[in-house]
Amino acid sequence: MPRATGDLLVVADADCWSPGIPAAIDAVRDGAAWAMPHGPVHRLTEQATSQVLAGAEPHPRMPLTQPPYPGWPGGGIVALPRRLYEEVPLDHRFVGWSGEDESWAHALTALGGPPWRGRSPLWHLWHPPQPRMSRRWGSVAARELAERYRQAARSPAAMRELLDEQGKQSKLDNIQLASPRTAR
């Protein structure tokens, strides 16, 4: 988030919205380690998404692709202090779909503290799903990395070590990209 300004950030998936964002921001301003504005996720159908994109306000009578369900901690929309994001960034090793939300929640909780959780709906816009192994997992690599986060969740030292790996990997990736051998 190098171009973001301010001491409080809202990190949001581009395909969702919640009217509870101001309450989540207030919770962080009032001392919550981090906050999620929403409880239930409402996945809109393609038709309902078209209506919202045309200007309609999302509402409970709009058709959904499935019944509302509790959103994953760390997913959808998260408000947090900038310093916590800088200490606990999203892990760029998750590629594609799955595992990143709950893994980030484990890391934020282990190193920042428990979240404040709102009850507002989260409206998820329809889009074609990404290719994935199953409804739950996008790839074997994502599942394996998420399991490492789950195992580190109760140990701040283990979580810090896991997060530090991604910084080391980024440096290695940059070295490899700059290497003349890779330019052949």
Buried (B, 14 or more C-beta within 10 A) or exposed (E): EEEEEEEBBBBBBEBBBBBBBEBBBBBBEEEBBBBBBBBBBBBBBEEBBEBBEEEEEBEEEBEBEEEBEEBBBBBBBBBBBBEBBEBBBBBEBBEBBBBBBBBBBBBBBBBBEEBBBBEBBBBBBBEEEEEBBEEEBBBEBBBEBBEBBEEBBEEBEBBBEBBEBBEEEEEEEEEEEEEEEEEE
